[in-house]
């Protein structure tokens, strides 16, 4: 094998570091190389491929479409090399950085409490957790595992079902003492109902009555883009909210929030899935993490 072929793994690592940090200087500090050395490496790759991979100015650095494709391929090759070396080491344990993405509330309430046990079981894995409600591009190499609620779009990603989540209408005891407790859905028209601010297929709150589902358009004076904010507002007695049940199970059990109109709950649910790039080359650290979530979340149901 030629020396140039051997050096390509190092070039891929250097390219990925520059793309990840967005800076030659920052990548150089990570790898112990000078910015000029990294610049020469990128130029060498571009010359060999005959395409431009990065657009560099004095202040910014961005990837071309070809650069994004090269980065994705490089990250997969490097991950495969790491996994292959780990598989034949004497410890033979999963290892490496595991990038996990989850929604803010679910991650904080459900995933974070499980991580201590996971890293105790797999001390060679470094869990890199990002919590946020934006969708993370797993295919683009932005995360190894994305944990998300809702219907799945067509994609080559593998999905493992972790469970499902219903919805509950809640209010604080203080709010109900002040404004009264609704006993039928129509009572909500006289209450301050806190809503999400993003567009939904059906903006009304659904209810089940006499075997038929109905939707009621309710309103209030505050809207938000996430359930955790609506729960916090409800806790402070601002109004009534309809949110994912996982948000409020502990508060309801403690008496801090009251579940309302449960007789009319339509029982609508959203599936929860772990999304990742599947196949024979899936890193073992990804497989053991997803298996761990499936097992632990099943125990909680």
VOPAGU-2260 file (C-alpha; in pm, 1 decimal, decimal comma):
REM VOPAGU-2260
SITE   aa  ch    i         X         Y         Z
SITE  UNK   A    0       0,0       0,0       0,0
SITE  UNK   A    1     134,5     342,3     -93,1
SITE  UNK   A    2     226,6     600,0     172,5
SITE  UNK   A    3     -35,5     836,5      28,6
SITE  UNK   A    4    -309,6     584,1     104,0
SITE  UNK   A    5    -186,9     547,0     462,1
SITE  UNK   A    6    -182,0     925,5     510,2
SITE  UNK   A    7    -542,6     970,4     398,4
SITE  UNK   A    8    -683,6     872,4     738,4
SITE  UNK   A    9    -485,2    1156,8     893,0
SITE  UNK   A   10    -608,4    1392,8     622,9
SITE  UNK   A   11    -966,5    1292,7     691,1
SITE  UNK   A   12    -920,3    1353,1    1063,1
SITE  UNK   A   13    -770,8    1694,7     994,3
SITE  UNK   A   14   -1048,5    1789,8     751,7
SITE  UNK   A   15   -1318,0    1680,1     997,8
SITE  UNK   A   16   -1156,6    1881,1    1278,8
SITE  UNK   A   17   -1151,0    2196,6    1065,5
SITE  UNK   A   18   -1511,4    2144,7     953,2
SITE  UNK   A   19   -1626,7    2072,0    1309,5
SITE  UNK   A   20   -1458,3    2373,3    1468,5
SITE  UNK   A   21   -1503,8    2609,0    1173,0
SITE  UNK   A   22   -1151,0    2736,8    1220,6
SITE  UNK   A   23    -800,9    2639,0    1113,5
SITE  UNK   A   24    -661,1    2776,2    1439,3
SITE  UNK   A   25    -907,4    2591,0    1661,0
SITE  UNK   A   26    -856,8    2265,5    1470,9
SITE  UNK   A   27    -481,6    2314,4    1493,1
SITE  UNK   A   28    -499,4    2341,7    1870,6
SITE  UNK   A   29    -694,9    2014,7    1885,8
SITE  UNK   A   30    -453,9    1826,9    1660,3
SITE  UNK   A   31    -125,9    1994,2    1751,0
SITE  UNK   A   32     -78,4    2133,2    1399,9
SITE  UNK   A   33     -26,3    2483,0    1268,6
SITE  UNK   A   34    -302,9    2653,6    1065,6
SITE  UNK   A   35     -70,5    2660,0     764,3
SITE  UNK   A   36     -14,9    2284,5     789,1
SITE  UNK   A   37    -390,2    2225,9     798,6
SITE  UNK   A   38    -438,0    2458,9     503,5
SITE  UNK   A   39    -186,7    2254,3     303,2
SITE  UNK   A   40    -365,3    1930,4     395,0
SITE  UNK   A   41    -700,2    2065,9     274,4
SITE  UNK   A   42    -541,2    2196,2     -46,8
SITE  UNK   A   43    -384,2    1854,5    -105,2
SITE  UNK   A   44    -721,4    1679,7     -67,9
SITE  UNK   A   45    -888,9    1930,3    -300,4
SITE  UNK   A   46    -612,7    1888,1    -558,5
SITE  UNK   A   47    -641,7    1510,1    -548,0
SITE  UNK   A   48   -1021,9    1514,3    -579,1
SITE  UNK   A   49   -1033,4    1797,3    -830,5
SITE  UNK   A   50   -1310,8    1981,9    -642,2
SITE  UNK   A   51   -1331,4    2262,0    -390,9
SITE  UNK   A   52   -1429,4    2138,0     -45,7
SITE  UNK   A   53   -1407,5    2454,7     164,1
SITE  UNK   A   54   -1468,2    2821,4     104,6
SITE  UNK   A   55   -1220,6    3015,1     314,2
SITE  UNK   A   56   -1212,0    3388,3     379,8
SITE  UNK   A   57   -1025,1    3591,6     638,7
SITE  UNK   A   58   -1318,6    3556,6     879,5
SITE  UNK   A   59   -1530,5    3257,8     783,4
SITE  UNK   A   60   -1495,4    2900,3     671,6
SITE  UNK   A   61   -1776,6    2699,9     515,6
SITE  UNK   A   62   -1815,9    2369,2     334,3
SITE  UNK   A   63   -1922,2    2332,4     -26,4
SITE  UNK   A   64   -2177,1    2057,2    -107,5
SITE  UNK   A   65   -1881,1    1839,6    -208,8
SITE  UNK   A   66   -1715,3    1924,2     121,3
SITE  UNK   A   67   -2022,5    1815,0     315,9
SITE  UNK   A   68   -2024,8    1484,5     126,5
SITE  UNK   A   69   -1652,9    1432,2     190,3
SITE  UNK   A   70   -1692,4    1513,0     559,1
SITE  UNK   A   71   -1976,4    1262,6     598,3
SITE  UNK   A   72   -1775,5     989,9     423,9
SITE  UNK   A   73   -1465,3    1073,7     626,2
SITE  UNK   A   74   -1648,5    1056,5     958,0
SITE  UNK   A   75   -1795,2     717,7     872,9
SITE  UNK   A   76   -1456,9     580,8     765,6
SITE  UNK   A   77   -1287,5     711,6    1080,2
SITE  UNK   A   78   -1566,8     571,5    1298,7
SITE  UNK   A   79   -1532,5     233,2    1127,4
SITE  UNK   A   80   -1156,6     236,4    1185,0
SITE  UNK   A   81   -1202,4     320,8    1553,5
SITE  UNK   A   82   -1465,7      53,8    1595,4
SITE  UNK   A   83   -1257,5    -207,5    1413,9
SITE  UNK   A   84    -951,6    -137,9    1627,4
SITE  UNK   A   85   -1164,5    -146,2    1941,8
SITE  UNK   A   86   -1324,2    -475,5    1845,4
SITE  UNK   A   87    -988,3    -654,2    1828,3
SITE  UNK   A   88    -831,8    -492,5    2134,5
SITE  UNK   A   89    -785,7    -702,2    2445,5
SITE  UNK   A   90   -1069,0    -520,7    2622,9
SITE  UNK   A   91   -1306,5    -555,9    2323,2
SITE  UNK   A   92   -1539,8    -299,1    2481,0
SITE  UNK   A   93   -1735,5     -29,4    2296,4
SITE  UNK   A   94   -1558,7     303,0    2306,9
SITE  UNK   A   95   -1533,4     645,9    2153,2
SITE  UNK   A   96   -1745,8     960,8    2140,8
SITE  UNK   A   97   -2121,6     900,3    2120,6
SITE  UNK   A   98   -2314,2    1208,6    2007,2
SITE  UNK   A   99   -2674,4    1198,1    2128,3
SITE  UNK   A  100   -2946,4    1448,1    2043,8
SITE  UNK   A  101   -3279,4    1470,9    2228,4
SITE  UNK   A  102   -3552,2    1727,9    2283,3
SITE  UNK   A  103   -3485,8    1960,9    2574,3
SITE  UNK   A  104   -3760,5    1849,2    2811,9
SITE  UNK   A  105   -3751,1    1475,0    2741,9
SITE  UNK   A  106   -3375,0    1469,0    2753,8
SITE  UNK   A  107   -3362,8    1652,7    3085,6
SITE  UNK   A  108   -3637,6    1450,8    3251,9
SITE  UNK   A  109   -3575,8    1102,0    3111,0
SITE  UNK   A  110   -3243,3    1060,1    2929,5
SITE  UNK   A  111   -3011,9    1248,2    3166,0
SITE  UNK   A  112   -3114,2    1040,5    3472,4
SITE  UNK   A  113   -3010,4     723,5    3285,2
SITE  UNK   A  114   -2665,3     839,3    3175,1
SITE  UNK   A  115   -2487,1     772,8    3503,2
SITE  UNK   A  116   -2572,6     404,2    3485,7
SITE  UNK   A  117   -2482,3     386,5    3116,8
SITE  UNK   A  118   -2132,5     532,8    3152,7
SITE  UNK   A  119   -2073,6     308,8    3455,0
SITE  UNK   A  120   -2151,2       8,9    3232,2
SITE  UNK   A  121   -1943,5     142,6    2940,3
SITE  UNK   A  122   -1663,2     360,6    3079,9
SITE  UNK   A  123   -1481,7     375,5    2745,1
SITE  UNK   A  124   -1772,3     563,0    2582,8
SITE  UNK   A  125   -1778,4     943,4    2602,7
SITE  UNK   A  126   -2141,0    1059,7    2580,6
SITE  UNK   A  127   -2169,7    1394,1    2398,2
SITE  UNK   A  128   -2528,4    1504,6    2474,1
SITE  UNK   A  129   -2705,5    1792,6    2299,7
SITE  UNK   A  130   -3053,8    1892,1    2415,0
SITE  UNK   A  131   -3273,9    2110,5    2195,8
SITE  UNK   A  132   -3599,4    2105,2    2005,9
SITE  UNK   A  133   -3442,0    2151,8    1662,9
SITE  UNK   A  134   -3407,1    1842,4    1443,4
SITE  UNK   A  135   -3049,9    1716,5    1422,6
SITE  UNK   A  136   -2915,0    1585,9    1091,2
SITE  UNK   A  137   -2803,1    1232,0    1171,5
SITE  UNK   A  138   -2737,4    1144,9     806,3
SITE  UNK   A  139   -2524,7    1456,3     777,8
SITE  UNK   A  140   -2305,2    1338,9    1063,0
SITE  UNK   A  141   -2429,4    1589,4    1321,7
SITE  UNK   A  142   -2528,1    1317,7    1572,2
SITE  UNK   A  143   -2495,7     942,0    1613,3
SITE  UNK   A  144   -2836,8     893,9    1779,2
SITE  UNK   A  145   -3136,7    1127,6    1772,7
SITE  UNK   A  146   -3426,0    1065,0    2012,1
SITE  UNK   A  147   -3748,8    1214,0    1883,5
SITE  UNK   A  148   -4125,8    1201,3    1920,5
SITE  UNK   A  149   -4371,9    1196,0    1633,0
SITE  UNK   A  150   -4425,1    1036,2    1292,7
SITE  UNK   A  151   -4120,7     929,9    1095,8
SITE  UNK   A  152   -4044,1    1071,5     754,0
SITE  UNK   A  153   -3907,8     849,0     478,7
SITE  UNK   A  154   -3532,7     822,1     523,6
SITE  UNK   A  155   -3255,5     559,7     518,3
SITE  UNK   A  156   -3215,1     593,4     896,2
SITE  UNK   A  157   -3287,7     299,8    1125,5
SITE  UNK   A  158   -3553,9     361,2    1392,6
SITE  UNK   A  159   -3586,5     170,2    1721,3
SITE  UNK   A  160   -3912,3     234,4    1905,7
SITE  UNK   A  161   -3852,8     337,7    2266,5
SITE  UNK   A  162   -4213,7     389,2    2371,2
SITE  UNK   A  163   -4497,1     636,5    2329,8
SITE  UNK   A  164   -4629,3     943,0    2505,0
SITE  UNK   A  165   -4982,1    1064,3    2565,5
SITE  UNK   A  166   -5105,5    1413,0    2651,3
SITE  UNK   A  167   -5262,4    1556,7    2963,4
SITE  UNK   A  168   -5447,8    1879,9    3037,4
SITE  UNK   A  169   -5314,6    2034,7    3356,2
SITE  UNK   A  170   -5344,5    2337,0    3583,6
SITE  UNK   A  171   -5213,7    2431,7    3925,9
SITE  UNK   A  172   -5432,4    2409,0    4238,4
SITE  UNK   A  173   -5390,9    2785,4    4279,3
SITE  UNK   A  174   -5525,7    2857,4    3932,3
SITE  UNK   A  175   -5825,1    2627,0    3979,3
SITE  UNK   A  176   -5903,8    2782,9    4316,1
SITE  UNK   A  177   -5902,4    3125,7    4153,7
SITE  UNK   A  178   -6069,7    3050,1    3818,6
SITE  UNK   A  179   -6272,5    2735,1    3888,9
SITE  UNK   A  180   -6230,8    2376,4    3771,1
SITE  UNK   A  181   -6360,8    2285,1    3423,3
SITE  UNK   A  182   -6581,2    1974,6    3429,4
SITE  UNK   A  183   -6665,4    1949,0    3056,5
SITE  UNK   A  184   -6451,5    2054,0    2757,4
SITE  UNK   A  185   -6668,8    2358,6    2677,6
SITE  UNK   A  186   -6578,5    2506,4    3016,6
SITE  UNK   A  187   -6230,4    2571,7    2875,9
SITE  UNK   A  188   -6371,9    2851,4    2660,0
SITE  UNK   A  189   -6392,5    3059,3    2977,8
SITE  UNK   A  190   -6035,0    2982,7    3086,3
SITE  UNK   A  191   -5688,0    3105,0    2995,3
SITE  UNK   A  192   -5559,8    2814,2    2782,6
SITE  UNK   A  193   -5188,3    2819,2    2704,1
SITE  UNK   A  194   -5102,6    2698,2    2353,7
SITE  UNK   A  195   -4808,4    2613,9    2133,1
SITE  UNK   A  196   -4711,9    2883,6    1884,6
SITE  UNK   A  197   -4623,9    2658,7    1589,7
SITE  UNK   A  198   -4864,5    2548,5    1318,9
SITE  UNK   A  199   -5033,5    2212,4    1366,0
SITE  UNK   A  200   -5258,0    2007,3    1138,5
SITE  UNK   A  201   -5547,6    2061,8    1381,9
SITE  UNK   A  202   -5501,2    2360,6    1613,5
SITE  UNK   A  203   -5787,4    2256,1    1843,2
SITE  UNK   A  204   -5760,2    2048,4    2157,6
SITE  UNK   A  205   -5912,2    1701,8    2091,3
SITE  UNK   A  206   -6162,3    1531,4    2321,1
SITE  UNK   A  207   -6360,9    1208,1    2314,2
SITE  UNK   A  208   -6734,9    1225,0    2380,9
SITE  UNK   A  209   -6990,0     944,2    2329,7
SITE  UNK   A  210   -6738,1     751,6    2121,2
SITE  UNK   A  211   -6669,0    1044,1    1886,3
SITE  UNK   A  212   -6366,1    1270,2    1879,0
SITE  UNK   A  213   -6428,1    1642,7    1880,5
SITE  UNK   A  214   -6188,7    1938,3    1866,7
SITE  UNK   A  215   -6231,0    2255,7    2066,9
SITE  UNK   A  216   -6055,9    2578,9    1967,8
SITE  UNK   A  217   -5934,8    2728,9    2293,5
SITE  UNK   A  218   -5721,6    3034,8    2349,9
SITE  UNK   A  219   -5527,6    3234,7    2601,6
SITE  UNK   A  220   -5280,0    3516,1    2638,4
SITE  UNK   A  221   -4950,6    3326,3    2613,8
SITE  UNK   A  222   -4813,4    3088,1    2351,2
SITE  UNK   A  223   -4474,9    2910,7    2348,4
SITE  UNK   A  224   -4271,2    2682,5    2125,0
SITE  UNK   A  225   -4210,6    2405,2    2379,6
SITE  UNK   A  226   -4397,2    2206,4    2641,0
SITE  UNK   A  227   -4155,1    2277,9    2923,4
SITE  UNK   A  228   -4235,5    2648,2    2908,4
SITE  UNK   A  229   -4609,7    2579,7    2911,9
SITE  UNK   A  230   -4567,3    2353,1    3213,6
SITE  UNK   A  231   -4373,6    2621,0    3397,8
SITE  UNK   A  232   -4647,7    2874,8    3325,3
SITE  UNK   A  233   -4912,7    2631,9    3447,6
SITE  UNK   A  234   -4712,0    2566,6    3763,7
SITE  UNK   A  235   -4715,5    2940,5    3833,3
SITE  UNK   A  236   -5092,3    2954,6    3802,2
SITE  UNK   A  237   -5099,8    3146,0    3473,5
SITE  UNK   A  238   -5343,9    2912,7    3298,5
SITE  UNK   A  239   -5430,6    2566,6    3168,8
SITE  UNK   A  240   -5203,1    2372,0    2930,4
SITE  UNK   A  241   -5219,6    2049,9    2728,4
SITE  UNK   A  242   -4875,2    1891,7    2712,9
SITE  UNK   A  243   -4696,1    1559,5    2681,1
SITE  UNK   A  244   -4766,8    1343,4    2983,4
SITE  UNK   A  245   -4398,4    1281,5    3056,4
SITE  UNK   A  246   -4364,5    1653,3    3138,1
SITE  UNK   A  247   -4608,1    1641,7    3427,2
SITE  UNK   A  248   -4627,0    1290,9    3572,6
SITE  UNK   A  249   -4407,2    1379,1    3871,5
SITE  UNK   A  250   -4588,8    1709,4    3939,1
SITE  UNK   A  251   -4928,4    1541,1    3925,6
SITE  UNK   A  252   -4812,0    1268,7    4165,6
SITE  UNK   A  253   -4681,2    1537,0    4402,1
SITE  UNK   A  254   -5000,9    1740,7    4382,0
SITE  UNK   A  255   -4828,5    2040,7    4226,2
SITE  UNK   A  256   -5046,4    2009,1    3914,4
SITE  UNK   A  257   -5394,6    1868,4    3862,9
SITE  UNK   A  258   -5493,7    1653,7    3562,8
SITE  UNK   A  259   -5818,2    1784,7    3409,9
SITE  UNK   A  260   -6096,9    1635,6    3196,3
SITE  UNK   A  261   -5948,7    1287,6    3197,7
SITE  UNK   A  262   -6289,9    1135,7    3119,6
SITE  UNK   A  263   -6271,3    1313,3    2783,2
SITE  UNK   A  264   -5905,3    1234,1    2706,8
SITE  UNK   A  265   -5897,2    1093,8    2348,3
SITE  UNK   A  266   -5588,0     885,9    2425,3
SITE  UNK   A  267   -5384,4    1024,8    2136,1
SITE  UNK   A  268   -5016,6     934,3    2155,7
SITE  UNK   A  269   -4687,6     997,0    1978,2
SITE  UNK   A  270   -4427,3     725,7    1929,8
SITE  UNK   A  271   -4076,3     783,1    2061,8
SITE  UNK   A  272   -3791,0     652,4    1845,8
SITE  UNK   A  273   -3414,4     639,8    1848,7
SITE  UNK   A  274   -3285,4     724,2    1500,0
SITE  UNK   A  275   -2938,6     625,2    1378,7
SITE  UNK   A  276   -2750,2     507,2    1071,7
SITE  UNK   A  277   -2800,3     130,9    1076,5
SITE  UNK   A  278   -2632,2    -154,7     897,7
SITE  UNK   A  279   -2332,7    -377,0     954,1
SITE  UNK   A  280   -2101,3     -78,5    1001,9
SITE  UNK   A  281   -2303,4      78,6    1284,4
SITE  UNK   A  282   -2053,0     146,3    1565,0
SITE  UNK   A  283   -2094,0     -79,0    1865,3
SITE  UNK   A  284   -2121,2     221,3    2097,9
SITE  UNK   A  285   -2438,7     320,4    1909,2
SITE  UNK   A  286   -2584,9     -28,2    1930,7
SITE  UNK   A  287   -2524,6     -71,1    2303,1
SITE  UNK   A  288   -2667,1     273,6    2379,8
SITE  UNK   A  289   -2987,7     212,5    2185,2
SITE  UNK   A  290   -3022,9    -134,4    2340,4
SITE  UNK   A  291   -2974,3      21,7    2684,6
SITE  UNK   A  292   -3249,1     280,0    2622,0
SITE  UNK   A  293   -3491,6      17,1    2492,1
SITE  UNK   A  294   -3438,7    -193,8    2804,1
SITE  UNK   A  295   -3450,2      84,2    3063,6
SITE  UNK   A  296   -3745,9     269,6    2915,0
SITE  UNK   A  297   -3940,6     -57,2    2891,6
SITE  UNK   A  298   -3884,1    -101,4    3265,2
SITE  UNK   A  299   -4036,4     241,6    3330,6
SITE  UNK   A  300   -4359,4     167,7    3146,6
